[in-house]
């Protein structure tokens, strides 16, 4: 996309440089707001859900009548366990993320609390062999009497009635669930969600493949920072290890459809197919959402009080060198070409099936994608990775004689001290300057000349210089003596003076909210300095 500056309100995104290996790089200053993300959900083996109507909000101020799944009774628990304020309302979009272990017998009861005019509703669990009764815990064979009424694709719940689904979570990974009744209307209205199946090595024991960091009792990563993972790996395979994980569900909303459903919600009705006449074609969505929110709302915390029916956010964080697991689901009607700036994404699996080399099952054969295009109903697991390798300059702003150390490991990175400010530095670039005409304590002879820092936007996420680490600002002091414009006190690394890579749909209309830019399917990947504590507990 070249070098672009976006003016957003009073903030500017200044994109500087180019990542030689992958063709993109970004140093950003954007929205001065609290940012957290994770893959939160509810745990257990029995989930008591309901489908009902409520409203969701959009950044343009509109409130959209919608239908969604929620908790009929309190869940057994929440995961990750260290996220404050976790809750499961009776209606949310997307529906509650169900987190189970591989091999579990999972039972989902669904009560239809939608308006009578909506007719029956249901849930499909693609990829699982669903039993409409109970499953014998010993033989794992379906038994018992089916509940609900037979619909076109599955058993359905009539108005105010409950239907029960059971299945064995036989396949690890990320999976979708959604309504199997009048899908063109009910999925559009918001009846969809995700299932995360954690891999096991034996019944009841989470897998810890070779090379993976286990979930510690103290829930700490190797560098001592908080651990918000659900498991050590996405699959029972050493290529599926990860350090952080995020779930992104992509969907869109045509407000005309929702308005028609709201206008007819009060119709008297006893028909299983409902008593609404809603035109679902032609389809003209105006809102484009990630996890039920549009930018900038998707950058507010999980379980934020201002979005009572949209509890999940976006905005991933990482430190250099960390493996970030992306769980991606297309839940709308359209494909969405989502582009992750900063690096490509290595696909691990689709719909719970790992993509392994035919001749060597120890190696992942999934493609390396510039754009992870979402497909309706398809779930994808992939790994994102960023280290600064290939930039050809010292990301940490070291200079000869500053006493810094970068002793390469077998792969060329500094990994001797996980708590060091330059942990996972690419040592081949140690002491390499970025500036051709530097100021402050930096090297010389680099490939570009930086502008005076006073012309760079100073934002909450940006350190005021093209460097990461505790001395990022003082090592790029402007000729007039101050950088960034508001001073170094405002932007020390403890307040997240890092790199912000825009992640967004490559369909330009999809990064708008009701045709207002910016909005829609947009977020930021925040590559934080090691000194910044990534605390996703809100």
C-alpha positions, 0 to 999 in steps of 0.5 A, a space after each residue: 500500500 506504500 507510505 500512507 498517512 491517515 488523518 483520523 480526527 486529531 490523530 494521525 497514523 504515520 507509517 514509516 519504513 518498509 519491512 524488507 522480508 514481507 514488504 510492510 512495516 508500520 510505526 503508528 500513533 493512533 487512538 489514545 484509549 485503553 486496549 486489551 484483547 484475549 480469547 475469552 469464553 465460558 467453560 464446562 461440558 454443559 452449556 445452557 443457552 437461550 436465543 433472544 432479541 436485544 440491541 447492539 450499538 454501532 460507532 455512528 450512534 445507531 442501536 441495531 435490533 438483533 437476535 443472539 445466543 446467550 446464557 440461560 443460566 450461569 456457566 460453570 466458569 470463564 476462561 481465561 480465569 484472570 480476566 476481570 468482569 467476565 460475564 455471560 448475558 442472556 443475549 450477546 453477539 457473537 454468542 458465548 465462546 464455548 471452551 471445552 477439552 478434546 474428548 469431552 461429551 458436550 451438551 448444549 441446551 437451547 431455549 427459544 426466547 425469540 419473538 413468536 413471530 420469528 418461529 423456530 430456532 436451532 444450532 448447527 455444530 459443523 464438524 461434530 457428530 451431533 446427538 439429539 438425545 444423550 450420549 452414554 459416557 462409557 460407550 459414547 453412543 447416542 441414546 435417549 429420546 430426541 428433544 425439539 421438533 425436526 427441522 430442515 437441517 436439525 432439531 429445532 426449538 419452538 417458541 419458549 421450548 428447549 432443545 438439547 444437542 450433544 456431541 463428543 468434542 473429537 477434534 481440537 481447534 477452532 470451530 463455528 456454531 450457528 443457527 440451522 433455521 432460516 439461516 439467511 435471516 437468523 444468522 444475519 440477525 446475530 445467531 452465531 458463535 465459536 467453539 474452542 476445543 483444547 487438545 488433550 494427550 490423554 482423557 482430561 489432560 491438556 496436551 503439552 507438545 515438545 517445545 511448548 510452554 505449559 500452562 503454569 499454576 502461576 499462569 506466567 509466560 517464560 518472560 514472567 508476564 501474565 499468561 492468558 492462553 487456554 492451552 500450551 498448543 492449538 493442537 497436540 503437535 509441536 508446530 502448534 505451540 503459541 504464546 498468545 491467542 486471539 479469536 476474531 469472528 467476522 460478520 456484517 449487518 444490513 440494517 434494513 433487514 434488522 429494521 424489518 424484523 423489528 417492525 414485525 416482531 410483535 406479530 401474533 404467530 404459532 407457525 414454526 416457520 414464523 410470521 415475518 416477511 423479511 426481504 434478505 435480498 438484495 443484500 446491502 450491509 452497512 456495518 462490518 464487525 469483528 467480534 460483534 463490534 466495529 472500530 473503534 469500539 472493538 478496541 475497548 476492553 472485553 466485557 466493557 459496560 458500554 456494550 452489554 450485548 457485545 462483550 468481546 473485543 479485538 486488538 491483539 498485543 504481543 512482544 517481539 518473538 512471541 507466537 500469536 495464535 489467530 483463531 479466525 471465523 467467517 460468520 457472515 454472508 460475505 468473504 472478507 479479505 482481512 490483511 494483517 500488517 507486519 508479517 504473513 500468517 502461517 495457516 495451521 488448520 482449517 475447521 480443526 484439521 491440521 494442514 501437515 506435509 504429506 511426506 513429513 507429518 512433523 511439518 506444517 504445510 499450510 500456506 503463508 497468507 498475505 491476507 487471511 480471507 474469511 469464508 462464511 462458516 469456515 474456521 481457520 487457525 494460524 500463527 502470526 510472528 514478528 521479530 524485526 528481522 529483515 528491517 536492517 536497522 536496530 529496532 532498539 536504538 542501540 549504538 556502539 559503546 552503550 553497553 548493550 549486549 546481543 549474543 545470538 542463539 542458534 537462530 540468530 536472536 538474543 534469547 539468553 535473558 527473557 527479561 532483557 529490554 531487547 529480548 528476541 532482538 535480531 542480533 545481525 542488526 545490533 547497533 545498525 542505525 536507521 538515520 542518515 543524519 541522526 540526532 541524539 545518541 544514535 548511530 550514523 550512516 543509516 538509509 533514511 533521514 528522519 523528520 524532526 520528531 515535532 512533526 510526528 504525531 504523539 499518541 498513547 501507543 507511540 514512543 515518539 521515535 522508531 525504536 522499542 525499549 526503555 530508551 526509545 525516546 531519549 535516543 531520538 532526541 530532537 534538535 530542539 531537545 524534546 521528543 515526543 512533543 509532549 515530553 518523554 514522561 507521557 510516553 515511557 515504554 510502561 505506557 506502551 510506546 510500541 509499534 502499531 500495525 494496522 489490521 484491516 479488511 482490504 475491501 475499502 468499504 468494509 473499513 467504514 461504519 455506515 460509509 464513515 471512515 474509519 470504522 468497520 473491520 479494523 484493529 491494531 496489532 500492538 507490538 509492545 516493548 518488552 518493558 511493557 506489561 501486557 495485562 489483558 485482565 482489564 
